[in-house]
Amino acid sequence: MAGLIVAAVDGSRPALAAVDWAADDAHRRGARLRIVHVREPWANEYPFHGIEGFGESLTEHCEGVLALAADRARQHAPGLDVTTGLVTGAVIERLMTESARAGVVVVGSRGMGGFAGLVLGSVGLGLATHAVAPLVVVRRTQQAVYGEVVVGFDGSPHSEAAVDFAFEEARLRQARVRAVYAWDIPMFSPFAVGYTREMGEIFDRESSAAGQRLAPWRDKHPDVPLVESAVCGHPIPALADASRTADLVVVGSRGRGGFGGALLGSVSHGVLYRAHCPVAIVRPGQTER
Protein backbone atom coordinates (compact mmCIF):
# COMPACT_ATOMS: atom_id res chain seq x y z
CA MET A 1 0.00 0.00 0.00
CA ALA A 2 1.30 3.47 -0.91
CA GLY A 3 0.56 4.68 2.64
CA LEU A 4 3.00 2.29 4.33
CA ILE A 5 6.79 2.11 4.15
CA VAL A 6 8.48 -0.92 5.73
CA ALA A 7 12.08 -0.84 6.97
CA ALA A 8 13.87 -3.99 8.12
CA VAL A 9 16.43 -3.69 10.91
CA ASP A 10 18.92 -5.97 12.63
CA GLY A 11 21.03 -3.51 14.61
CA SER A 12 23.68 -3.05 11.92
CA ARG A 13 24.85 0.33 10.62
CA PRO A 14 23.43 -0.22 7.10
CA ALA A 15 20.07 -1.09 8.69
CA LEU A 16 20.06 2.19 10.63
CA ALA A 17 20.92 4.01 7.40
CA ALA A 18 17.92 2.25 5.87
CA VAL A 19 15.76 3.60 8.71
CA ASP A 20 16.94 7.14 7.92
CA TRP A 21 16.07 6.68 4.24
CA ALA A 22 12.70 5.11 5.02
CA ALA A 23 11.79 7.86 7.49
CA ASP A 24 12.59 10.54 4.91
CA ASP A 25 10.59 8.73 2.21
CA ALA A 26 7.60 8.16 4.49
CA HIS A 27 7.67 11.83 5.50
CA ARG A 28 7.73 12.95 1.85
CA ARG A 29 4.85 10.61 0.96
CA GLY A 30 2.77 11.37 4.06
CA ALA A 31 2.94 7.64 4.77
CA ARG A 32 3.31 5.54 7.91
CA LEU A 33 6.58 3.83 8.74
CA ARG A 34 6.66 0.26 10.05
CA ILE A 35 10.01 -0.96 11.37
CA VAL A 36 10.38 -4.73 11.45
CA HIS A 37 12.88 -7.05 13.09
CA VAL A 38 12.74 -10.76 12.28
CA ARG A 39 13.64 -13.24 14.98
CA GLU A 40 14.50 -16.69 13.69
CA PRO A 41 12.59 -19.38 15.67
CA TRP A 42 15.60 -21.64 16.13
CA ALA A 43 17.69 -18.92 17.81
CA ASN A 44 18.72 -19.43 21.42
CA GLU A 45 16.75 -17.26 23.89
CA TYR A 46 19.93 -16.63 25.91
CA PRO A 47 22.73 -16.37 23.32
CA PHE A 48 24.73 -14.00 25.53
CA HIS A 49 24.72 -16.26 28.62
CA GLY A 50 28.11 -16.31 30.26
CA ILE A 51 29.39 -13.24 28.43
CA GLU A 52 30.34 -10.52 30.86
CA GLY A 53 28.22 -7.42 30.47
CA PHE A 54 25.50 -9.16 28.41
CA GLY A 55 22.66 -10.32 30.63
CA GLU A 56 19.70 -9.70 28.34
CA SER A 57 17.68 -12.37 26.59
CA LEU A 58 17.31 -12.55 22.80
CA THR A 59 13.77 -11.17 23.11
CA GLU A 60 15.03 -8.18 25.08
CA HIS A 61 17.82 -7.66 22.55
CA CYS A 62 15.37 -7.71 19.61
CA GLU A 63 13.01 -5.31 21.36
CA GLY A 64 15.98 -3.01 22.02
CA VAL A 65 16.95 -3.07 18.34
CA LEU A 66 13.42 -2.02 17.40
CA ALA A 67 13.21 0.68 20.08
CA LEU A 68 16.53 2.20 18.97
CA ALA A 69 15.44 2.23 15.34
CA ALA A 70 12.04 3.75 16.16
CA ASP A 71 13.63 6.50 18.26
CA ARG A 72 16.03 7.24 15.42
CA ALA A 73 13.19 7.49 12.90
CA ARG A 74 11.17 9.84 15.11
CA GLN A 75 14.18 12.07 15.65
CA HIS A 76 15.00 12.00 11.95
CA ALA A 77 11.43 12.91 10.90
CA PRO A 78 9.53 14.52 13.81
CA GLY A 79 5.80 13.86 13.71
CA LEU A 80 6.14 10.70 11.62
CA ASP A 81 3.72 7.86 12.43
CA VAL A 82 6.12 5.04 13.44
CA THR A 83 5.18 1.52 14.52
CA THR A 84 7.34 -1.54 15.14
CA GLY A 85 6.93 -5.26 14.73
CA LEU A 86 8.90 -8.18 16.15
CA VAL A 87 8.06 -11.16 13.94
CA THR A 88 9.28 -14.74 14.04
CA GLY A 89 10.32 -16.86 11.07
CA ALA A 90 12.84 -17.11 8.25
CA VAL A 91 14.07 -13.59 7.52
CA ILE A 92 13.52 -13.38 3.77
CA GLU A 93 10.14 -15.15 3.86
CA ARG A 94 8.79 -12.92 6.63
CA LEU A 95 10.02 -9.77 4.93
CA MET A 96 8.39 -10.94 1.71
CA THR A 97 5.13 -11.17 3.65
CA GLU A 98 5.68 -7.65 4.98
CA SER A 99 6.33 -6.40 1.44
CA ALA A 100 2.90 -7.60 0.31
CA ARG A 101 1.22 -4.73 2.18
CA ALA A 102 3.88 -2.07 1.71
CA GLY A 103 4.35 0.67 -0.85
CA VAL A 104 8.14 0.39 -0.48
CA VAL A 105 10.45 -1.93 1.49
CA VAL A 106 13.81 -0.58 2.65
CA VAL A 107 16.79 -2.65 3.84
CA GLY A 108 20.45 -2.12 4.56
CA SER A 109 22.98 -3.39 2.06
CA ARG A 110 24.63 -5.80 4.50
CA GLY A 111 23.44 -7.01 7.88
CA MET A 112 25.04 -8.22 11.09
CA GLY A 113 25.84 -11.61 9.62
CA GLY A 114 27.69 -10.24 6.58
CA PHE A 115 31.39 -10.42 5.84
CA ALA A 116 33.41 -7.21 6.00
CA GLY A 117 34.24 -7.12 2.28
CA LEU A 118 30.73 -7.77 0.96
CA VAL A 119 28.64 -4.93 -0.44
CA LEU A 120 25.29 -6.73 -0.53
CA GLY A 121 24.05 -9.27 2.02
CA SER A 122 21.92 -12.35 1.41
CA VAL A 123 18.76 -10.70 2.74
CA GLY A 124 19.06 -7.71 0.41
CA LEU A 125 19.79 -9.94 -2.58
CA GLY A 126 16.96 -12.33 -1.71
CA LEU A 127 14.43 -9.53 -1.39
CA ALA A 128 15.67 -7.86 -4.57
CA THR A 129 14.80 -11.10 -6.31
CA HIS A 130 11.45 -11.84 -4.67
CA ALA A 131 9.93 -8.80 -2.88
CA VAL A 132 6.35 -7.95 -3.79
CA ALA A 133 6.84 -4.18 -3.37
CA PRO A 134 9.62 -1.99 -4.79
CA LEU A 135 12.79 -2.57 -2.77
CA VAL A 136 15.32 0.09 -1.79
CA VAL A 137 18.78 -1.07 -0.68
CA VAL A 138 20.77 1.47 1.36
CA ARG A 139 24.49 1.21 2.04
CA ARG A 140 25.08 4.28 4.20
CA THR A 141 23.41 7.50 5.29
CA GLN A 142 24.01 10.11 2.60
CA GLN A 143 25.27 13.50 3.67
CA ALA A 144 24.96 15.35 0.34
CA VAL A 145 21.74 16.03 -1.59
CA TYR A 146 22.19 16.22 -5.37
CA GLY A 147 18.61 16.77 -6.49
CA GLU A 148 18.75 13.96 -9.04
CA VAL A 149 17.18 10.52 -9.41
CA VAL A 150 18.90 8.28 -11.96
CA VAL A 151 16.98 5.55 -13.78
CA GLY A 152 18.13 2.88 -16.21
CA PHE A 153 15.93 2.73 -19.30
CA ASP A 154 15.89 0.39 -22.28
CA GLY A 155 12.25 0.50 -23.35
CA SER A 156 11.28 -2.82 -21.73
CA PRO A 157 8.24 -3.14 -19.40
CA HIS A 158 10.65 -3.63 -16.49
CA SER A 159 12.49 -0.39 -17.20
CA GLU A 160 9.18 1.44 -17.78
CA ALA A 161 8.12 0.47 -14.24
CA ALA A 162 11.47 1.81 -13.01
CA VAL A 163 10.93 5.11 -14.87
CA ASP A 164 7.47 5.47 -13.32
CA PHE A 165 8.92 4.98 -9.82
CA ALA A 166 11.83 7.34 -10.55
CA PHE A 167 9.50 10.16 -11.61
CA GLU A 168 7.40 9.71 -8.48
CA GLU A 169 10.48 9.85 -6.26
CA ALA A 170 11.80 12.90 -8.12
CA ARG A 171 8.44 14.68 -7.81
CA LEU A 172 8.38 14.08 -4.06
CA ARG A 173 11.96 15.35 -3.74
CA GLN A 174 11.48 18.27 -6.15
CA ALA A 175 14.40 16.82 -8.07
CA ARG A 176 15.15 15.99 -11.70
CA VAL A 177 15.23 12.59 -13.39
CA ARG A 178 18.27 11.48 -15.36
CA ALA A 179 17.29 8.63 -17.67
CA VAL A 180 20.35 6.62 -18.73
CA TYR A 181 19.88 4.77 -22.01
CA ALA A 182 22.92 2.59 -22.73
CA TRP A 183 23.51 0.75 -25.99
CA ASP A 184 26.32 -1.51 -27.18
CA ILE A 185 28.85 -0.62 -29.86
CA PRO A 186 28.06 -2.51 -33.08
CA MET A 187 30.75 -4.66 -34.65
CA PHE A 188 32.52 -3.08 -37.62
CA SER A 189 35.39 -4.22 -39.74
CA PRO A 190 38.53 -2.27 -38.75
CA PHE A 191 38.92 -1.49 -42.47
CA ALA A 192 35.37 -0.16 -42.90
CA VAL A 193 35.11 3.11 -44.80
CA GLY A 194 33.18 5.85 -43.09
CA TYR A 195 33.39 4.21 -39.64
CA THR A 196 33.31 7.53 -37.76
CA ARG A 197 30.40 8.85 -39.78
CA GLU A 198 28.42 5.65 -39.31
CA MET A 199 29.05 5.68 -35.56
CA GLY A 200 27.77 9.25 -35.41
CA GLU A 201 24.62 8.25 -37.29
CA ILE A 202 24.03 5.31 -34.93
CA PHE A 203 24.49 7.54 -31.88
CA ASP A 204 22.01 10.08 -33.26
CA ARG A 205 19.53 7.30 -34.05
CA GLU A 206 19.80 5.71 -30.60
CA SER A 207 19.48 9.08 -28.85
CA SER A 208 16.40 9.92 -30.89
CA ALA A 209 14.84 6.53 -30.12
CA ALA A 210 15.44 7.02 -26.38
CA GLY A 211 13.84 10.47 -26.52
CA GLN A 212 10.76 9.10 -28.29
CA ARG A 213 10.35 6.30 -25.75
CA LEU A 214 10.63 8.73 -22.84
CA ALA A 215 8.22 11.29 -24.34
CA PRO A 216 5.13 9.85 -22.58
CA TRP A 217 6.76 10.35 -19.16
CA ARG A 218 7.85 13.87 -20.06
CA ASP A 219 4.22 14.63 -20.94
CA LYS A 220 2.86 12.85 -17.86
CA HIS A 221 5.20 14.69 -15.47
CA PRO A 222 5.69 18.18 -16.93
CA ASP A 223 6.69 19.50 -13.49
CA VAL A 224 9.65 17.11 -13.19
CA PRO A 225 12.79 18.04 -15.19
CA LEU A 226 14.06 15.18 -17.36
CA VAL A 227 17.63 14.81 -18.55
CA GLU A 228 18.22 12.16 -21.22
CA SER A 229 21.64 10.48 -21.26
CA ALA A 230 22.34 8.18 -24.20
CA VAL A 231 25.53 6.23 -23.50
CA CYS A 232 27.46 4.03 -25.91
CA GLY A 233 28.57 1.21 -23.63
CA HIS A 234 27.40 -1.25 -20.99
CA PRO A 235 24.62 0.03 -18.67
CA ILE A 236 26.21 -1.15 -15.39
CA PRO A 237 29.28 1.16 -15.42
CA ALA A 238 27.14 3.95 -16.92
CA LEU A 239 24.61 3.76 -14.08
CA ALA A 240 27.33 3.28 -11.45
CA ASP A 241 29.09 6.41 -12.67
CA ALA A 242 25.84 8.41 -12.71
CA SER A 243 25.13 7.26 -9.14
CA ARG A 244 28.10 9.28 -7.84
CA THR A 245 26.01 12.45 -8.00
CA ALA A 246 22.53 10.97 -7.47
CA ASP A 247 20.22 10.63 -4.48
CA LEU A 248 18.76 7.35 -5.81
CA VAL A 249 19.29 4.95 -8.71
CA VAL A 250 16.24 3.05 -9.98
CA VAL A 251 16.47 -0.09 -12.12
CA GLY A 252 14.00 -2.70 -13.26
CA SER A 253 14.04 -6.36 -12.30
CA ARG A 254 13.34 -9.05 -14.86
CA GLY A 255 11.43 -11.43 -12.59
CA ARG A 256 9.68 -14.26 -14.43
CA GLY A 257 6.76 -14.77 -12.10
CA GLY A 258 6.59 -17.29 -9.27
CA PHE A 259 8.95 -17.70 -6.34
CA GLY A 260 10.86 -20.58 -7.85
CA GLY A 261 11.36 -18.98 -11.25
CA ALA A 262 12.05 -15.41 -10.25
CA LEU A 263 15.37 -14.06 -11.45
CA LEU A 264 17.21 -10.82 -10.87
CA GLY A 265 18.54 -9.33 -14.08
CA SER A 266 22.28 -8.97 -14.59
CA VAL A 267 22.08 -5.17 -14.85
CA SER A 268 20.08 -4.70 -11.64
CA HIS A 269 22.36 -7.20 -9.89
CA GLY A 270 25.47 -5.34 -11.07
CA VAL A 271 24.11 -1.92 -10.11
CA LEU A 272 23.30 -3.18 -6.59
CA TYR A 273 26.97 -4.03 -6.12
CA ARG A 274 28.52 -0.96 -7.76
CA ALA A 275 26.22 2.00 -7.05
CA HIS A 276 27.39 4.84 -4.79
CA CYS A 277 23.90 5.73 -3.55
CA PRO A 278 20.72 3.85 -2.56
CA VAL A 279 19.28 1.57 -5.27
CA ALA A 280 15.60 0.84 -5.94
CA ILE A 281 14.57 -2.39 -7.68
CA VAL A 282 11.14 -2.21 -9.32
CA ARG A 283 9.02 -4.75 -11.21
CA PRO A 284 6.10 -4.14 -13.61
CA GLY A 285 2.87 -3.68 -11.69
CA GLN A 286 4.50 -2.76 -8.37
CA THR A 287 4.04 1.00 -8.82
CA GLU A 288 0.33 0.46 -9.57
CA ARG A 289 -0.43 -1.15 -6.20
C-alpha positions as CSV (number, residue, x, y, z in Angstrom):
1,M,0.0,0.0,0.0
2,A,1.3,3.5,-0.9
3,G,0.6,4.7,2.6
4,L,3.0,2.3,4.3
5,I,6.8,2.1,4.2
6,V,8.5,-0.9,5.7
7,A,12.1,-0.8,7.0
8,A,13.9,-4.0,8.1
9,V,16.4,-3.7,10.9
10,D,18.9,-6.0,12.6
11,G,21.0,-3.5,14.6
12,S,23.7,-3.1,11.9
13,R,24.9,0.3,10.6
14,P,23.4,-0.2,7.1
15,A,20.1,-1.1,8.7
16,L,20.1,2.2,10.6
17,A,20.9,4.0,7.4
18,A,17.9,2.3,5.9
19,V,15.8,3.6,8.7
20,D,16.9,7.1,7.9
21,W,16.1,6.7,4.2
22,A,12.7,5.1,5.0
23,A,11.8,7.9,7.5
24,D,12.6,10.5,4.9
25,D,10.6,8.7,2.2
26,A,7.6,8.2,4.5
27,H,7.7,11.8,5.5
28,R,7.7,12.9,1.8
29,R,4.8,10.6,1.0
30,G,2.8,11.4,4.1
31,A,2.9,7.6,4.8
32,R,3.3,5.5,7.9
33,L,6.6,3.8,8.7
34,R,6.7,0.3,10.0
35,I,10.0,-1.0,11.4
36,V,10.4,-4.7,11.5
37,H,12.9,-7.0,13.1
38,V,12.7,-10.8,12.3
39,R,13.6,-13.2,15.0
40,E,14.5,-16.7,13.7
41,P,12.6,-19.4,15.7
42,W,15.6,-21.6,16.1
43,A,17.7,-18.9,17.8
44,N,18.7,-19.4,21.4
45,E,16.7,-17.3,23.9
46,Y,19.9,-16.6,25.9
47,P,22.7,-16.4,23.3
48,F,24.7,-14.0,25.5
49,H,24.7,-16.3,28.6
50,G,28.1,-16.3,30.3
51,I,29.4,-13.2,28.4
52,E,30.3,-10.5,30.9
53,G,28.2,-7.4,30.5
54,F,25.5,-9.2,28.4
55,G,22.7,-10.3,30.6
56,E,19.7,-9.7,28.3
57,S,17.7,-12.4,26.6
58,L,17.3,-12.5,22.8
59,T,13.8,-11.2,23.1
60,E,15.0,-8.2,25.1
61,H,17.8,-7.7,22.6
62,C,15.4,-7.7,19.6
63,E,13.0,-5.3,21.4
64,G,16.0,-3.0,22.0
65,V,17.0,-3.1,18.3
66,L,13.4,-2.0,17.4
67,A,13.2,0.7,20.1
68,L,16.5,2.2,19.0
69,A,15.4,2.2,15.3
70,A,12.0,3.8,16.2
71,D,13.6,6.5,18.3
72,R,16.0,7.2,15.4
73,A,13.2,7.5,12.9
74,R,11.2,9.8,15.1
75,Q,14.2,12.1,15.7
76,H,15.0,12.0,11.9
77,A,11.4,12.9,10.9
78,P,9.5,14.5,13.8
79,G,5.8,13.9,13.7
80,L,6.1,10.7,11.6
81,D,3.7,7.9,12.4
82,V,6.1,5.0,13.4
83,T,5.2,1.5,14.5
84,T,7.3,-1.5,15.1
85,G,6.9,-5.3,14.7
86,L,8.9,-8.2,16.2
87,V,8.1,-11.2,13.9
88,T,9.3,-14.7,14.0
89,G,10.3,-16.9,11.1
90,A,12.8,-17.1,8.2
91,V,14.1,-13.6,7.5
92,I,13.5,-13.4,3.8
93,E,10.1,-15.1,3.9
94,R,8.8,-12.9,6.6
95,L,10.0,-9.8,4.9
96,M,8.4,-10.9,1.7
97,T,5.1,-11.2,3.7
98,E,5.7,-7.6,5.0
99,S,6.3,-6.4,1.4
100,A,2.9,-7.6,0.3
101,R,1.2,-4.7,2.2
102,A,3.9,-2.1,1.7
103,G,4.4,0.7,-0.8
104,V,8.1,0.4,-0.5
105,V,10.4,-1.9,1.5
106,V,13.8,-0.6,2.7
107,V,16.8,-2.6,3.8
108,G,20.5,-2.1,4.6
109,S,23.0,-3.4,2.1
110,R,24.6,-5.8,4.5
111,G,23.4,-7.0,7.9
112,M,25.0,-8.2,11.1
113,G,25.8,-11.6,9.6
114,G,27.7,-10.2,6.6
115,F,31.4,-10.4,5.8
116,A,33.4,-7.2,6.0
117,G,34.2,-7.1,2.3
118,L,30.7,-7.8,1.0
119,V,28.6,-4.9,-0.4
120,L,25.3,-6.7,-0.5
121,G,24.0,-9.3,2.0
122,S,21.9,-12.3,1.4
123,V,18.8,-10.7,2.7
124,G,19.1,-7.7,0.4
125,L,19.8,-9.9,-2.6
126,G,17.0,-12.3,-1.7
127,L,14.4,-9.5,-1.4
128,A,15.7,-7.9,-4.6
129,T,14.8,-11.1,-6.3
130,H,11.4,-11.8,-4.7
131,A,9.9,-8.8,-2.9
132,V,6.4,-7.9,-3.8
133,A,6.8,-4.2,-3.4
134,P,9.6,-2.0,-4.8
135,L,12.8,-2.6,-2.8
136,V,15.3,0.1,-1.8
137,V,18.8,-1.1,-0.7
138,V,20.8,1.5,1.4
139,R,24.5,1.2,2.0
140,R,25.1,4.3,4.2
141,T,23.4,7.5,5.3
142,Q,24.0,10.1,2.6
143,Q,25.3,13.5,3.7
144,A,25.0,15.4,0.3
145,V,21.7,16.0,-1.6
146,Y,22.2,16.2,-5.4
147,G,18.6,16.8,-6.5
148,E,18.8,14.0,-9.0
149,V,17.2,10.5,-9.4
150,V,18.9,8.3,-12.0
151,V,17.0,5.6,-13.8
152,G,18.1,2.9,-16.2
153,F,15.9,2.7,-19.3
154,D,15.9,0.4,-22.3
155,G,12.2,0.5,-23.3
156,S,11.3,-2.8,-21.7
157,P,8.2,-3.1,-19.4
158,H,10.6,-3.6,-16.5
159,S,12.5,-0.4,-17.2
160,E,9.2,1.4,-17.8
161,A,8.1,0.5,-14.2
162,A,11.5,1.8,-13.0
163,V,10.9,5.1,-14.9
164,D,7.5,5.5,-13.3
165,F,8.9,5.0,-9.8
166,A,11.8,7.3,-10.6
167,F,9.5,10.2,-11.6
168,E,7.4,9.7,-8.5
169,E,10.5,9.9,-6.3
170,A,11.8,12.9,-8.1
171,R,8.4,14.7,-7.8
172,L,8.4,14.1,-4.1
173,R,12.0,15.3,-3.7
174,Q,11.5,18.3,-6.1
175,A,14.4,16.8,-8.1
176,R,15.2,16.0,-11.7
177,V,15.2,12.6,-13.4
178,R,18.3,11.5,-15.4
179,A,17.3,8.6,-17.7
180,V,20.3,6.6,-18.7
181,Y,19.9,4.8,-22.0
182,A,22.9,2.6,-22.7
183,W,23.5,0.7,-26.0
184,D,26.3,-1.5,-27.2
185,I,28.9,-0.6,-29.9
186,P,28.1,-2.5,-33.1
187,M,30.7,-4.7,-34.7
188,F,32.5,-3.1,-37.6
189,S,35.4,-4.2,-39.7
190,P,38.5,-2.3,-38.8
191,F,38.9,-1.5,-42.5
192,A,35.4,-0.2,-42.9
193,V,35.1,3.1,-44.8
194,G,33.2,5.8,-43.1
195,Y,33.4,4.2,-39.6
196,T,33.3,7.5,-37.8
197,R,30.4,8.9,-39.8
198,E,28.4,5.6,-39.3
199,M,29.0,5.7,-35.6
200,G,27.8,9.2,-35.4
201,E,24.6,8.2,-37.3
202,I,24.0,5.3,-34.9
203,F,24.5,7.5,-31.9
204,D,22.0,10.1,-33.3
205,R,19.5,7.3,-34.0
206,E,19.8,5.7,-30.6
207,S,19.5,9.1,-28.9
208,S,16.4,9.9,-30.9
209,A,14.8,6.5,-30.1
210,A,15.4,7.0,-26.4
211,G,13.8,10.5,-26.5
212,Q,10.8,9.1,-28.3
213,R,10.3,6.3,-25.8
214,L,10.6,8.7,-22.8
215,A,8.2,11.3,-24.3
216,P,5.1,9.8,-22.6
217,W,6.8,10.4,-19.2
218,R,7.8,13.9,-20.1
219,D,4.2,14.6,-20.9
220,K,2.9,12.8,-17.9
221,H,5.2,14.7,-15.5
222,P,5.7,18.2,-16.9
223,D,6.7,19.5,-13.5
224,V,9.7,17.1,-13.2
225,P,12.8,18.0,-15.2
226,L,14.1,15.2,-17.4
227,V,17.6,14.8,-18.6
228,E,18.2,12.2,-21.2
229,S,21.6,10.5,-21.3
230,A,22.3,8.2,-24.2
231,V,25.5,6.2,-23.5
232,C,27.5,4.0,-25.9
233,G,28.6,1.2,-23.6
234,H,27.4,-1.3,-21.0
235,P,24.6,0.0,-18.7
236,I,26.2,-1.1,-15.4
237,P,29.3,1.2,-15.4
238,A,27.1,3.9,-16.9
239,L,24.6,3.8,-14.1
240,A,27.3,3.3,-11.4
241,D,29.1,6.4,-12.7
242,A,25.8,8.4,-12.7
243,S,25.1,7.3,-9.1
244,R,28.1,9.3,-7.8
245,T,26.0,12.5,-8.0
246,A,22.5,11.0,-7.5
247,D,20.2,10.6,-4.5
248,L,18.8,7.4,-5.8
249,V,19.3,4.9,-8.7
250,V,16.2,3.0,-10.0
251,V,16.5,-0.1,-12.1
252,G,14.0,-2.7,-13.3
253,S,14.0,-6.4,-12.3
254,R,13.3,-9.1,-14.9
255,G,11.4,-11.4,-12.6
256,R,9.7,-14.3,-14.4
257,G,6.8,-14.8,-12.1
258,G,6.6,-17.3,-9.3
259,F,9.0,-17.7,-6.3
260,G,10.9,-20.6,-7.8
261,G,11.4,-19.0,-11.3
262,A,12.1,-15.4,-10.2
263,L,15.4,-14.1,-11.5
264,L,17.2,-10.8,-10.9
265,G,18.5,-9.3,-14.1
266,S,22.3,-9.0,-14.6
267,V,22.1,-5.2,-14.9
268,S,20.1,-4.7,-11.6
269,H,22.4,-7.2,-9.9
270,G,25.5,-5.3,-11.1
271,V,24.1,-1.9,-10.1
272,L,23.3,-3.2,-6.6
273,Y,27.0,-4.0,-6.1
274,R,28.5,-1.0,-7.8
275,A,26.2,2.0,-7.0
276,H,27.4,4.8,-4.8
277,C,23.9,5.7,-3.5
278,P,20.7,3.9,-2.6
279,V,19.3,1.6,-5.3
280,A,15.6,0.8,-5.9
281,I,14.6,-2.4,-7.7
282,V,11.1,-2.2,-9.3
283,R,9.0,-4.8,-11.2
284,P,6.1,-4.1,-13.6
285,G,2.9,-3.7,-11.7
286,Q,4.5,-2.8,-8.4
287,T,4.0,1.0,-8.8
288,E,0.3,0.5,-9.6
289,R,-0.4,-1.1,-6.2
